[in-house]
Amino acid sequence: MKNHHPFFDKTVELYISEHETPIRGKLAEIGQDIFVILSGGKYVYVPINHLQQLRLVTEEADERAERSDNQLDMNNEPVSYRKTLMNAKGMFSEIFITGNQTIHGYLTSVMNDFFVFYSPVYHTVIVSLQHLKYLIPYQPNATPYMLTAEQFPLRPSAISLARTFDAQLRKLTGEFVIFDLGANPNKIGVLQSVEGNIAEIVNAAGKSVYVHLDHIKTVHIP
């Protein structure tokens, strides 16, 4: 598909949901559900469902970014969102979900509609597939914050994993959880129940707050 796109191997600006500035670089590949942009010597994998605009950069600019070693090996198969996640497992990566924060760490598990990311800051983070805005794998053998393997060992999640995001939340009933990295204080508290598509969380003031599952981007236990 990539060879048939009119912008292939040209400099573009990619505008995505909840990201203030466009991602600018060479359009390296495009699959059924993901774009790959070579930007600043890094490959940026962007799920297509968050595309707002894709524009060709027409002005002259020095965009001769060198190819890097952080491109994921798809074994000559077409690139896809799920294959990207599977190939990124165990690699130090940067992900962007929302707000002005990125998370650095390792992708450890890929389930039906969520994946598990292990971070030195947030530890085990459950990320809904529909809310990942981009993933950037780092160079081979890179580690977050230059931590040693002893300081930050790659450890699989200690929690029992379900196949789906809603089932995973039900497994966490009764636990103290943080939704969406704690940006909203009403999304921090004890998960009381998950009924249908609604989660009930008790906040610091002891009041129940109800959140639709479609609006829960990440979950982690501090």
N, CA, C and O of each residue as an XYZ file, in Angstrom:
888
protein
N       0.829     -1.213      0.000
C       0.000      0.000      0.000
C       0.862      1.261      0.000
O       0.470      2.285     -0.560
N       2.047      1.184      0.635
C       2.833      2.404      0.814
C       3.269      2.993     -0.521
O       3.333      4.215     -0.653
N       3.572      2.157     -1.516
C       4.063      2.663     -2.788
C       2.985      3.345     -3.615
O       3.290      4.029     -4.592
N       1.717      3.164     -3.228
C       0.616      3.752     -3.984
C       0.130      5.060     -3.375
O      -0.694      5.749     -3.976
N       0.632      5.417     -2.179
C       0.184      6.656     -1.566
C       0.960      7.821     -2.186
O       2.183      7.749     -2.312
N       0.264      8.890     -2.572
C       0.954     10.001     -3.248
C       1.981     10.710     -2.361
O       2.864     11.389     -2.885
N       1.891     10.574     -1.050
C       2.825     11.239     -0.147
C       3.966     10.327      0.284
O       4.818     10.739      1.071
N       3.995      9.096     -0.217
C       5.029      8.157      0.228
C       6.430      8.718     -0.012
O       6.743      9.190     -1.105
N       7.268      8.658      1.030
C       8.660      9.098      1.002
C       8.799     10.604      0.810
O       9.854     11.097      0.411
N       7.721     11.324      1.100
C       7.772     12.780      1.046
C       7.577     13.343      2.459
O       7.076     12.664      3.356
N       7.983     14.592      2.626
C       7.859     15.224      3.933
C       6.417     15.658      4.161
O       5.823     16.354      3.338
N       5.869     15.235      5.292
C       4.475     15.522      5.612
C       4.362     16.074      7.030
O       5.292     15.981      7.831
N       3.215     16.641      7.309
C       2.820     16.989      8.676
C       1.584     16.185      9.010
O       0.583     16.222      8.294
N       1.670     15.450     10.124
C       0.583     14.583     10.564
C       0.003     15.157     11.852
O       0.692     15.245     12.868
N      -1.263     15.545     11.800
C      -1.957     16.075     12.973
C      -2.787     14.957     13.581
O      -3.590     14.322     12.896
N      -2.585     14.717     14.896
C      -3.306     13.636     15.550
C      -4.071     14.162     16.761
O      -3.811     15.263     17.247
N      -5.013     13.363     17.235
C      -5.865     13.744     18.359
C      -5.045     14.045     19.602
O      -4.126     13.302     19.947
N      -5.387     15.151     20.278
C      -4.859     15.520     21.585
C      -3.365     15.853     21.593
O      -2.765     15.983     22.659
N      -2.770     15.989     20.417
C      -1.354     16.362     20.337
C      -1.279     17.774     19.781
O      -1.766     18.036     18.682
N      -0.674     18.681     20.530
C      -0.732     20.097     20.184
C      -0.023     20.429     18.879
O      -0.485     21.284     18.125
N       1.075     19.774     18.608
C       1.857     20.079     17.414
C       1.845     18.900     16.448
O       1.693     17.755     16.873
N       2.005     19.168     15.148
C       2.019     18.060     14.187
C       3.305     17.250     14.279
O       4.341     17.753     14.712
N       3.224     16.009     13.871
C       4.412     15.169     13.712
C       4.903     15.390     12.287
O       4.164     15.166     11.329
N       6.135     15.825     12.153
C       6.668     16.175     10.842
C       7.815     15.250     10.471
O       8.714     15.014     11.278
N       7.786     14.736      9.270
C       8.865     13.880      8.801
C       8.487     13.201      7.500
O       7.491     13.554      6.868
N       9.295     12.213      7.102
C       9.042     11.473      5.873
C       7.996     10.387      6.125
O       8.061      9.677      7.129
N       7.038     10.263      5.215
C       6.066      9.173      5.298
C       6.768      7.898      4.837
O       6.945      7.668      3.640
N       7.162      7.076      5.805
C       7.970      5.889      5.517
C       7.130      4.692      5.115
O       7.571      3.852      4.330
N       5.908      4.613      5.657
C       5.054      3.467      5.344
C       3.637      3.774      5.799
O       3.424      4.572      6.712
N       2.676      3.136      5.158
C       1.284      3.268      5.565
C       0.606      1.922      5.396
O       0.667      1.309      4.330
N      -0.048      1.465      6.469
C      -0.761      0.204      6.441
C      -2.267      0.430      6.505
O      -2.744      1.559      6.384
N      -2.998     -0.643      6.693
C      -4.451     -0.523      6.765
C      -4.892      0.334      7.947
O      -5.904      1.031      7.866
N      -4.134      0.285      9.048
C      -4.586      0.974     10.258
C      -3.467      1.716     10.979
O      -3.603      2.033     12.161
N      -2.354      2.000     10.280
C      -1.251      2.686     10.946
C      -0.377      3.429      9.934
O      -0.179      2.969      8.809
N       0.142      4.590     10.355
C       1.139      5.340      9.593
C       2.497      5.161     10.256
O       2.580      4.972     11.470
N       3.555      5.219      9.466
C       4.915      5.226     10.002
C       5.614      6.470      9.454
O       5.749      6.636      8.242
N       6.056      7.338     10.361
C       6.714      8.592      9.996
C       8.158      8.554     10.498
O       8.406      8.257     11.667
N       9.105      8.856      9.613
C      10.499      9.002     10.023
C      10.706     10.456     10.403
O      10.754     11.330      9.537
N      10.828     10.715     11.692
C      10.888     12.090     12.195
C      12.075     12.234     13.131
O      12.144     11.566     14.162
N      13.009     13.104     12.774
C      14.162     13.341     13.627
C      14.990     12.102     13.878
O      15.557     11.939     14.958
N      15.063     11.228     12.891
C      15.852     10.013     13.038
C      15.157      8.907     13.807
O      15.776      7.887     14.110
N      13.872      9.087     14.133
C      13.102      8.062     14.847
C      11.871      7.686     14.033
O      11.286      8.527     13.351
N      11.490      6.438     14.109
C      10.263      5.991     13.460
C       9.102      6.134     14.443
O       9.145      5.610     15.556
N       8.068      6.849     14.012
C       6.899      7.109     14.846
C       5.726      6.326     14.252
O       5.366      6.522     13.091
N       5.137      5.442     15.056
C       4.030      4.595     14.609
C       2.724      5.194     15.132
O       2.519      5.290     16.342
N       1.848      5.594     14.217
C       0.638      6.344     14.568
C      -0.601      5.598     14.075
O      -0.802      5.493     12.866
N      -1.436      5.077     14.976
C      -2.687      4.447     14.536
C      -3.545      5.422     13.734
O      -3.718      6.576     14.127
N      -4.075      4.956     12.620
C      -4.810      5.829     11.697
C      -6.080      6.407     12.325
O      -6.521      7.485     11.928
N      -6.671      5.713     13.291
C      -7.937      6.217     13.845
C      -7.782      7.545     14.571
O      -8.781      8.185     14.899
N      -6.536      7.976     14.832
C      -6.329      9.276     15.473
C      -5.897     10.354     14.486
O      -5.565     11.471     14.883
N      -5.902     10.019     13.206
C      -5.528     11.002     12.190
C      -6.578     12.104     12.092
O      -7.768     11.832     11.936
N      -6.122     13.345     12.187
C      -6.989     14.491     11.941
C      -6.687     15.117     10.586
O      -7.599     15.426      9.819
N      -5.405     15.301     10.297
C      -5.001     15.825      8.993
C      -3.644     15.239      8.614
O      -2.791     14.999      9.468
N      -3.468     15.017      7.326
C      -2.167     14.654      6.774
C      -1.903     15.611      5.629
O      -2.649     15.642      4.650
N      -0.829     16.399      5.754
C      -0.562     17.429      4.755
C       0.853     17.302      4.230
O       1.784     16.987      4.970
N       0.996     17.551      2.942
C       2.306     17.573      2.321
C       2.999     18.885      2.662
O       2.391     19.952      2.571
N       4.269     18.811      3.053
C       5.054     20.013      3.319
C       5.649     20.457      1.995
O       6.456     19.744      1.399
N       5.252     21.623      1.542
C       5.656     22.085      0.215
C       6.884     22.971      0.229
O       7.623     23.021     -0.754
N       7.116     23.680      1.345
C       8.264     24.573      1.359
C       9.556     23.775      1.422
O       9.591     22.649      1.918
N      10.605     24.380      0.911
C      11.906     23.717      0.938
C      12.414     23.645      2.383
O      12.383     24.630      3.121
N      12.872     22.478      2.753
C      13.408     22.303      4.103
C      14.370     21.134      4.092
O      14.290     20.243      3.247
N      15.270     21.159      5.040
C      16.242     20.076      5.137
C      15.628     18.952      5.950
O      15.628     18.996      7.180
N      15.104     17.946      5.265
C      14.452     16.825      5.923
C      15.200     15.526      5.645
O      14.597     14.455      5.581
N      16.498     15.626      5.483
C      17.277     14.445      5.135
C      17.652     13.656      6.391
O      18.825     13.373      6.637
N      16.646     13.313      7.166
C      16.903     12.559      8.389
C      17.448     11.178      8.046
O      16.935     10.486      7.166
N      18.489     10.801      8.758
C      19.086      9.508      8.498
C      18.175      8.398      9.005
O      17.484      8.541     10.014
N      18.197      7.298      8.281
C      17.483      6.113      8.755
C      18.126      5.658     10.058
O      19.326      5.832     10.271
N      17.313      5.077     10.915
C      17.831      4.645     12.205
C      17.520      3.173     12.423
O      16.854      2.529     11.614
N      18.018      2.664     13.532
C      17.853      1.251     13.835
C      16.593      0.968     14.641
O      16.392     -0.158     15.096
N      15.735      1.981     14.826
C      14.579      1.730     15.680
C      13.334      1.332     14.897
O      12.247      1.265     15.470
N      13.472      1.063     13.587
C      12.324      0.593     12.825
C      12.059     -0.868     13.178
O      12.982     -1.680     13.237
N      10.788     -1.192     13.410
C      10.421     -2.547     13.798
C      10.475     -3.472     12.596
O      10.105     -3.080     11.489
N      10.930     -4.689     12.806
C      11.043     -5.681     11.746
C       9.719     -6.407     11.581
O       9.300     -7.147     12.472
N       9.053     -6.201     10.444
C       7.769     -6.841     10.178
C       7.924     -8.123      9.352
O       6.933     -8.688      8.888
N       9.166     -8.581      9.168
C       9.429     -9.804      8.391
C       8.828     -9.722      6.990
O       8.243    -10.679      6.484
N       8.994     -8.535      6.376
C       8.523     -8.289      5.009
C       7.007     -8.402      4.849
O       6.508     -8.522      3.730
N       6.280     -8.363      5.956
C       4.821     -8.380      5.900
C       4.303     -6.941      5.999
O       5.000     -6.065      6.511
N       3.073     -6.697      5.508
C       2.516     -5.344      5.600
C       2.431     -4.881      7.052
O       2.093     -5.657      7.946
N       2.742     -3.615      7.269
C       2.689     -3.074      8.617
C       1.237     -2.986      9.083
O       0.344     -2.685      8.290
N       1.004     -3.249     10.366
C      -0.325     -3.104     10.958
C      -0.155     -2.708     12.415
O       0.926     -2.852     12.988
N      -1.223     -2.213     13.003
C      -1.187     -1.762     14.392
C      -0.815     -2.922     15.321
O       0.097     -2.795     16.138
N      -1.517     -4.051     15.196
C      -1.254     -5.176     16.093
C       0.159     -5.735     15.894
O       0.835     -6.060     16.870
N       0.607     -5.848     14.650
C       1.964     -6.341     14.406
C       3.003     -5.386     14.989
O       4.037     -5.817     15.499
N       2.719     -4.085     14.909
C       3.618     -3.102     15.511
C       3.760     -3.356     17.003
O       4.872     -3.367     17.532
N       2.633     -3.559     17.686
C       2.678     -3.799     19.127
C       3.399     -5.101     19.447
O       4.207     -5.154     20.374
N       3.112     -6.145     18.688
C       3.745     -7.433     18.953
C       5.258     -7.349     18.753
O       6.019     -7.927     19.529
N       5.694     -6.637     17.723
C       7.123     -6.524     17.446
C       7.832     -5.577     18.412
O       9.052     -5.638     18.561
N       7.064     -4.699     19.069
C       7.660     -3.760     20.020
C       7.807     -4.354     21.416
O       8.414     -3.725     22.282
N       7.273     -5.535     21.656
C       7.353     -6.134     22.993
C       8.815     -6.283     23.423
O       9.649     -6.798     22.678
N       9.101     -5.825     24.634
C      10.434     -5.952     25.186
C      11.408     -4.878     24.770
O      12.545     -4.859     25.243
N      10.982     -3.966     23.879
C      11.864     -2.877     23.447
C      11.565     -1.618     24.252
O      10.404     -1.312     24.525
N      12.597     -0.900     24.628
C      12.393      0.392     25.265
C      11.694      1.307     24.267
O      12.178      1.506     23.152
N      10.553      1.864     24.672
C       9.737      2.666     23.764
C       9.145      3.862     24.496
O       9.091      3.911     25.725
N       8.709      4.812     23.698
C       7.961      5.969     24.185
C       6.556      5.877     23.631
O       6.379      5.622     22.439
N       5.543      6.083     24.479
C       4.166      6.106     24.002
C       3.497      7.401     24.442
O       3.826      7.972     25.482
N       2.557      7.843     23.630
C       1.780      9.040     23.960
C       0.311      8.656     23.961
O      -0.198      8.045     23.021
N      -0.362      9.039     25.059
C      -1.787      8.722     25.209
C      -2.623      9.993     25.180
O      -3.540     10.123     24.368
N      -2.306     10.925     26.064
C      -3.111     12.132     26.187
C      -2.352     13.206     26.951
O      -1.322     12.927     27.565
N      -2.859     14.428     26.914
C      -2.282     15.516     27.691
C      -0.910     15.913     27.187
O      -0.656     15.911     25.983
N      -0.029     16.250     28.109
C       1.325     16.676     27.724
C       2.376     15.689     28.203
O       3.554     16.031     28.313
N       1.945     14.453     28.490
C       2.858     13.460     29.026
C       3.100     12.332     28.026
O       2.190     11.897     27.320
N       4.337     11.877     27.985
C       4.641     10.620     27.314
C       5.106      9.640     28.384
O       5.556     10.044     29.456
N       4.995      8.361     28.087
C       5.417      7.321     29.019
C       6.558      6.557     28.378
O       6.500      6.224     27.195
N       7.590      6.280     29.151
C       8.735      5.536     28.658
C       8.849      4.215     29.414
O       8.706      4.171     30.635
N       9.101      3.166     28.689
C       9.232      1.861     29.317
C       9.162      0.743     28.297
O       9.627      0.891     27.166
N       8.578     -0.378     28.700
C       8.527     -1.570     27.860
C       7.099     -2.078     27.719
O       6.338     -2.111     28.686
N       6.751     -2.470     26.511
C       5.477     -3.135     26.282
C       5.674     -4.609     26.617
O       6.577     -5.251     26.082
N       4.832     -5.149     27.500
C       5.040     -6.521     27.971
C       3.999     -7.518     27.469
O       4.323     -8.690     27.273
N       2.754     -7.080     27.255
C       1.694     -8.004     26.829
C       0.723     -7.283     25.906
O       0.461     -6.093     26.081
N       0.188     -8.005     24.922
C      -0.828     -7.458     24.022
C      -2.042     -8.373     24.081
O      -1.964     -9.553     23.740
N      -3.167     -7.812     24.520
C      -4.400     -8.589     24.641
C      -5.366     -8.167     23.527
O      -4.951     -7.525     22.562
N      -6.640     -8.520     23.652
C      -7.590     -8.252     22.558
C      -7.748     -6.765     22.263
O      -7.655     -6.354     21.106
N      -7.982     -5.958     23.286
C      -8.241     -4.532     23.067
C      -7.460     -3.639     24.033
O      -7.820     -2.481     24.243
N      -6.396     -4.181     24.615
C      -5.505     -3.366     25.438
C      -4.118     -4.008     25.436
O      -3.939     -5.165     25.054
N      -3.147     -3.210     25.879
C      -1.818     -3.774     26.078
C      -1.299     -3.324     27.436
O      -1.842     -2.408     28.053
N      -0.241     -3.985     27.888
C       0.345     -3.694     29.191
C       1.726     -3.100     28.971
O       2.543     -3.644     28.228
N       1.971     -1.977     29.630
C       3.228     -1.238     29.490
C       3.860     -1.122     30.858
O       3.194     -0.739     31.820
N       5.149     -1.449     30.961
C       5.849     -1.379     32.246
C       6.800     -0.194     32.249
O       7.712     -0.116     31.426
N       6.585      0.725     33.176
C       7.300      1.996     33.219
C       8.012      2.149     34.562
O       7.473      1.735     35.588
N       9.225      2.742     34.577
C       9.882      2.994     35.862
C       9.152      4.039     36.695
O       9.351      4.107     37.908
N       8.311      4.850     36.066
C       7.569      5.884     36.782
C       6.229      5.361     37.284
O       5.895      5.533     38.456
N       5.454      4.716     36.397
C       4.097      4.292     36.736
C       3.989      2.792     37.000
O       2.930      2.314     37.405
N       5.048      2.058     36.781
C       5.059      0.596     36.904
C       4.096     -0.019     35.876
O       4.185      0.321     34.696
N       3.200     -0.894     36.274
C       2.351     -1.573     35.298
C       1.176     -0.681     34.882
O       0.357     -0.291     35.714
N       1.107     -0.366     33.589
C       0.039      0.485     33.061
C      -0.751     -0.304     32.019
O      -0.176     -0.871     31.089
N      -2.058     -0.335     32.183
C      -2.951     -0.971     31.216
C      -3.451      0.114     30.270
O      -4.027      1.109     30.710
N      -3.233     -0.076     28.979
C      -3.533      0.962     27.989
C      -4.569      0.433     26.996
O      -4.359     -0.602     26.364
N      -5.677      1.144     26.863
C      -6.693      0.784     25.878
C      -6.144      0.980     24.468
O      -5.557      2.021     24.171
N      -6.329     -0.005     23.603
C      -5.813      0.094     22.236
C      -6.376      1.295     21.489
O      -5.692      1.876     20.646
N      -7.606      1.670     21.788
C      -8.228      2.754     21.025
C      -7.689      4.129     21.400
O      -7.999      5.119     20.737
N      -6.881      4.195     22.463
C      -6.414      5.507     22.917
C      -4.923      5.745     22.713
O      -4.450      6.842     23.010
N      -4.169      4.782     22.225
C      -2.754      5.034     21.940
C      -2.654      5.970     20.749
O      -3.226      5.695     19.694
N      -1.924      7.086     20.906
C      -1.775      8.058     19.821
C      -0.531      7.782     18.989
O      -0.566      7.908     17.765
N       0.573      7.406     19.641
C       1.739      6.978     18.874
C       2.668      6.143     19.739
O       2.600      6.170     20.968
N       3.530      5.406     19.069
C       4.579      4.610     19.717
C       5.891      4.869     18.988
O       5.940      4.844     17.759
N       6.956      5.118     19.754
C       8.291      5.303     19.183
C       9.237      4.297     19.836
O       9.580      4.462     21.007
N       9.666      3.269     19.121
C      10.680      2.372     19.688
C      12.043      3.050     19.663
O      12.363      3.781     18.725
N      12.841      2.809     20.691
C      14.176      3.378     20.752
C      15.192      2.424     20.122
O      14.850      1.324     19.686
N      16.426      2.865     20.086
C      17.483      2.047     19.518
C      17.624      0.737     20.293
O      17.326      0.690     21.487
N      18.076     -0.327     19.625
C      18.300     -1.588     20.340
C      19.253     -1.393     21.517
O      20.223     -0.640     21.438
N      18.951     -2.089     22.599
C      19.748     -2.071     23.830
C      19.644     -0.765     24.614
O      20.325     -0.603     25.627
N      18.796      0.178     24.159
C      18.568      1.400     24.949
C      17.714      1.050     26.170
O      16.897      0.130     26.128
N      17.917      1.797     27.255
C      17.121      1.603     28.465
C      16.591      2.951     28.934
O      17.231      3.976     28.699
N      15.436      2.970     29.590
C      14.876      4.250     30.038
C      15.766      4.925     31.065
O      16.226      4.301     32.021
N      16.001      6.217     30.849
C      16.762      7.054     31.778
C      18.169      6.487     32.028
O      18.793      6.794     33.044
N      18.657      5.665     31.102
C      19.970      5.013     31.212
C      20.091      4.175     32.484
O      21.178      4.020     33.042
N      18.956      3.639     32.928
C      18.968      2.761     34.095
C      19.615      1.427     33.733
O      19.504      0.959     32.599
N      20.278      0.833     34.687
C      20.853     -0.489     34.467
C      19.763     -1.553     34.601
O      18.671     -1.279     35.097
N      20.076     -2.765     34.155
C      19.116     -3.870     34.278
C      18.797     -4.153     35.741
O      17.697     -4.607     36.057
N      19.741     -3.890     36.629
C      19.490     -4.095     38.058
C      18.551     -3.026     38.609
O      17.712     -3.305     39.465
N      18.701     -1.795     38.108
C      17.845     -0.705     38.574
C      16.432     -0.804     38.019
O      15.462     -0.466     38.698
N      16.326     -1.268     36.781
C      15.002     -1.374     36.159
C      14.918     -2.672     35.353
O      15.078     -2.661     34.133
N      14.669     -3.783     36.037
C      14.557     -5.064     35.317
C      13.240     -5.134     34.566
O      12.222     -4.613     35.022
N      13.272     -5.782     33.410
C      12.044     -6.003     32.653
C      11.286     -7.136     33.313
O      11.691     -8.296     33.245
N      10.190     -6.789     33.947
C       9.424     -7.785     34.690
C       8.017     -7.882     34.118
O       7.385     -6.854     33.871
N       7.515     -9.081     33.905
C       6.124     -9.207     33.467
C       5.180     -8.731     34.569
O       5.536     -8.714     35.747
N       3.984     -8.351     34.167
C       3.022     -7.852     35.135
C       2.701     -8.917     36.184
O       2.550    -10.100     35.879
N       2.602     -8.447     37.435
C       2.250     -9.370     38.516
C       0.744     -9.617     38.575
O       0.291    -10.548     39.240
N      -0.031     -8.785     37.882
C      -1.478     -8.944     37.939
C      -1.934     -9.991     36.929
O      -1.300    -10.207     35.896
N      -3.047    -10.630     37.257
C      -3.635    -11.611     36.351
C      -4.332    -10.874     35.213
O      -5.132     -9.968     35.448
N      -4.021    -11.273     33.968
C      -4.550    -10.551     32.814
C      -5.780    -11.241     32.228
O      -5.834    -12.465     32.110
N      -6.766    -10.418     31.866
C      -7.943    -10.887     31.141
C      -7.730    -10.630     29.660
O      -6.734    -10.016     29.275
N      -8.644    -11.088     28.830
C      -8.493    -10.892     27.395
C      -8.974     -9.518     26.945
O      -8.476     -8.985     25.953
N      -9.937     -8.935     27.659
C     -10.521     -7.672     27.222
C     -10.381     -6.605     28.310
O     -10.198     -6.914     29.487
N     -10.471     -5.346     27.885
C     -10.288     -4.209     28.783
C     -11.343     -4.183     29.886
O     -11.011     -3.959     31.050
N     -12.612     -4.410     29.534
C     -13.664     -4.367     30.555
C     -13.509     -5.510     31.551
O     -13.731     -5.320     32.747
N     -13.127     -6.707     31.071
C     -12.907     -7.829     31.981
C     -11.709     -7.556     32.889
O     -11.706     -7.959     34.053
N     -10.695     -6.875     32.362
C      -9.524     -6.538     33.179
C      -9.907     -5.579     34.294
O      -9.444     -5.726     35.426
N     -10.742     -4.605     33.988
C     -11.191     -3.681     35.026
C     -11.977     -4.405     36.112
O     -11.833     -4.095     37.295
N     -12.802     -5.363     35.719
C     -13.567     -6.124     36.716
C     -12.625     -6.884     37.654
O     -12.920     -7.040     38.839
N     -11.500     -7.353     37.127
C     -10.521     -8.040     37.968
C      -9.923     -7.105     39.021
O      -9.441     -7.561     40.057
N      -9.957     -5.797     38.753
C      -9.364     -4.820     39.660
C     -10.375     -4.237     40.642
O     -10.044     -3.322     41.395
N     -11.593     -4.748     40.644
C     -12.612     -4.264     41.581
C     -12.109     -4.395     43.019
O     -11.595     -5.439     43.422
N     -12.269     -3.314     43.779
C     -11.806     -3.287     45.161
C     -10.399     -2.743     45.324
O      -9.959     -2.503     46.448
N      -9.679     -2.544     44.214
C      -8.313     -2.032     44.257
C      -8.300     -0.502     44.175
O      -9.214      0.115     43.628
N      -7.243      0.089     44.731
C      -7.003      1.525     44.560
C      -6.343      1.707     43.200
O      -5.254      1.186     42.960
N      -7.001      2.445     42.311
C      -6.525      2.557     40.938
C      -6.408      4.023     40.528
O      -6.992      4.911     41.151
N      -5.644      4.249     39.474
C      -5.521      5.572     38.872
C      -5.876      5.449     37.398
O      -5.257      4.681     36.662
N      -6.883      6.216     36.969
C      -7.247      6.264     35.558
C      -6.525      7.440     34.898
O      -6.355      8.497     35.505
N      -6.112      7.244     33.666
C      -5.573      8.330     32.820
C      -4.418      9.077     33.474
O      -4.311     10.299     33.369
N      -3.556      8.321     34.151
C      -2.318      8.835     34.756
C      -2.560      9.888     35.827
O      -1.641     10.622     36.192
N      -3.793      9.970     36.339
C      -4.079     10.857     37.456
C      -4.270     12.308     37.091
O      -4.229     13.172     37.967
N      -4.482     12.604     35.804
C      -4.660     13.996     35.390
C      -5.908     14.614     36.018
O      -5.941     15.816     36.283
N      -6.925     13.801     36.254
C      -8.172     14.264     36.872
C      -8.300     13.612     38.246
O      -8.355     12.386     38.333
N      -8.350     14.412     39.336
C      -8.423     13.817     40.679
C      -9.649     12.950     40.900
O      -9.644     12.088     41.779
N     -10.693     13.161     40.121
C     -11.892     12.331     40.244
C     -11.738     10.968     39.583
O     -12.636     10.129     39.649
N     -10.588     10.757     38.943
C     -10.310      9.449     38.360
C      -9.240      8.695     39.154
O      -8.556      7.818     38.626
N      -9.111      9.056     40.434
C      -8.203      8.376     41.359
C      -9.017      7.897     42.546
O      -9.722      8.690     43.170
N      -8.932      6.617     42.866
C      -9.670      6.121     44.016
C      -9.851      4.615     43.976
O      -9.149      3.907     43.255
N     -10.794      4.146     44.753
C     -11.076      2.713     44.841
C     -12.125      2.353     43.792
O     -13.198      2.953     43.741
N     -11.806      1.382     42.972
C     -12.740      0.912     41.950
C     -13.796      0.050     42.630
O     -13.507     -1.051     43.098
N     -15.015      0.558     42.678
C     -16.094     -0.129     43.382
C     -16.751     -1.209     42.539
O     -17.020     -2.311     43.018
N     -17.010     -0.878     41.266
C     -17.722     -1.840     40.423
C     -17.571     -1.467     38.959
O     -17.245     -0.329     38.620
N     -17.815     -2.446     38.099
C     -17.912     -2.221     36.660
C     -19.189     -2.915     36.212
O     -19.270     -4.143     36.203
N     -20.169     -2.130     35.847
C     -21.469     -2.646     35.425
C     -21.739     -2.181     34.006
O     -21.851     -0.983     33.746
N     -21.843     -3.138     33.086
C     -22.026     -2.766     31.693
C     -20.796     -2.020     31.222
O     -19.681     -2.537     31.293
N     -20.998     -0.810     30.743
C     -19.884      0.013     30.264
C     -19.526      1.142     31.220
O     -18.858      2.101     30.833
N     -19.975      1.028     32.479
C     -19.756      2.091     33.449
C     -18.939      1.575     34.633
O     -19.262      0.550     35.233
N     -17.870      2.314     34.954
C     -17.068      2.005     36.133
C     -17.397      2.999     37.238
O     -17.521      4.196     36.979
N     -17.540      2.513     38.465
C     -17.765      3.373     39.627
C     -16.478      3.438     40.441
O     -15.933      2.407     40.834
N     -15.999      4.645     40.690
C     -14.789      4.839     41.474
C     -15.106      5.795     42.624
O     -15.807      6.789     42.436
N     -14.593      5.492     43.802
C     -14.793      6.356     44.966
C     -13.562      7.234     45.124
O     -12.450      6.741     45.309
N     -13.781      8.555     45.047
C     -12.649      9.486     45.058
C     -12.175      9.798     46.470
O     -12.668      9.212     47.434
N     -11.218     10.721     46.598
C     -10.625     11.040     47.898
C     -11.644     11.575     48.891
O     -11.477     11.406     50.099
N     -12.699     12.220     48.398
C     -13.732     12.777     49.269
C     -14.771     11.739     49.666
O     -15.714     12.052     50.392
N     -14.605     10.494     49.191
C     -15.547      9.435     49.525
C     -16.802      9.445     48.679
O     -17.795      8.800     49.016
N     -16.755     10.191     47.562
C     -17.923     10.278     46.694
C     -17.737      9.389     45.464
O     -16.632      9.239     44.941
N     -18.842      8.808     45.023
C     -18.796      7.947     43.847
C     -18.772      8.774     42.569
O     -19.533      9.730     42.421
N     -17.899      8.398     41.656
C     -17.799      9.012     40.345
C     -17.961      7.893     39.331
O     -17.345      6.836     39.460
N     -18.795      8.127     38.315
C     -19.069      7.104     37.307
C     -18.423      7.511     35.985
O     -18.585      8.639     35.521
N     -17.694      6.579     35.393
C     -16.933      6.869     34.178
C     -17.254      5.814     33.130
O     -17.201      4.617     33.413
N     -17.586      6.254     31.917
C     -17.813      5.311     30.823
C     -16.482      4.700     30.413
O     -15.473      5.401     30.335
N     -16.477      3.398     30.151
C     -15.234      2.710     29.838
C     -14.554      3.264     28.590
O     -13.328      3.215     28.491
N     -15.316      3.785     27.643
C     -14.721      4.343     26.429
C     -13.847      5.558     26.728
O     -13.012      5.940     25.908
N     -14.039      6.165     27.901
C     -13.279      7.363     28.257
C     -12.198      7.069     29.304
O     -11.659      7.989     29.920
N     -11.892      5.807     29.498
C     -10.763      5.419     30.342
C      -9.630      5.020     29.413
O      -9.717      4.013     28.710
N      -8.583      5.801     29.414
C      -7.468      5.573     28.486
C      -6.430      4.617     29.056
O      -5.949      3.712     28.374
N      -6.092      4.842     30.341
C      -5.091      3.997     31.000
C      -5.548      3.700     32.432
O      -6.342      4.431     33.024
N      -5.019      2.612     32.953
C      -5.272      2.230     34.351
C      -3.956      1.743     34.946
O      -3.259      0.928     34.342
N      -3.623      2.239     36.119
C      -2.507      1.621     36.831
C      -2.745      1.651     38.325
O      -3.530      2.453     38.831
N      -2.048      0.756     39.029
C      -2.144      0.639     40.475
C      -0.843      1.187     41.059
O       0.230      0.666     40.753
N      -0.915      2.223     41.889
C       0.320      2.818     42.427
C       1.034      1.868     43.400
O       2.085      2.213     43.939
